[in-house]
Amino acid sequence: MSKKIISMIMSMIIATSLIGCKNSDSNVEKKAETSTTENKADNDDAKLEGKWAEKYKLEDVQKIFKEKLSKMESITK
């Protein structure tokens, strides 16, 4: 008798977990689809402003790197 009750409880737990996983997978896919369309819309409308958006040449980047490196070395000494 107890084996039947335990097996019924186990089968109910497995059934509910399968139903829960099935629903969450479809929700994840829907959320992923909406987020990709939102990201595309945001990227199209985005206007890049600020110093970080500028294009640098290799020489400019090396110059900035050397300046920041020397500052860090002086701070650590």
N, C-alpha and C positions, 0 to 999 in steps of 0.2 A: 504494500500500500504506500509506504513512504517513498519507495523508488519511483512509483508512478507520479506522485506529487512533485518530487524533485525534478523528474524529467519534464513535467509540464511547465514548471517554473523556469527551467533552463531554456526550453523551447520558446517561451514567451519573451524571455530576455533577449534571446538571439533574434527573434522576429522584430522586436521593437528597435534593436540596434541597427538591423539591416534597413528598416524603414527610415530611421533617423539619418543614416549615412547616405541613403539615396536622395533624400531631400536636401541635405547640406551640399552635396556635390552639384546639384543643379543650381543652387543658389550661388555657389562659388563661380560657376561658369557665367551666370548672368551678371554677377558683379564684375568679373574680369572683362566681359564685353563692354559694359557701360564705362568702366574706367579707361579702357583703351580709346574709346570714342571721345571721352572728355579730355584725355591727354592730347589727342590730335587737335582738338578745337583750341586748347590752351596754347599749344605750340604755334599754331597758325596766327593767333591774335597777339602773341607776345612780342613786345617791342623791347629789344635789348638795349638797356641804357646802363651807364656807369663805367667806371674805369676797368672793371673786370671783363667787360664785353668787347674791349678794343682788341684788335689784332696786333700781335707783337712779332717783330723779326727776331731771328736767332740771336743777334747781337744784343738786342734790348733785353731779352730774357737772361742771357748770360751776365749782363751788367747788373740787373736786378738781383740775380742769384748771388753774385759776388758781394754786393752791398749787404744783403740780408745775412749771408754767411759771416761776414766780418763783424756785423753787429752781434750775432750769436756767440762768436768766439770771444769778443770783448766782454760780453755779459758773463760767460762761463769762467773767464779768467778772474 
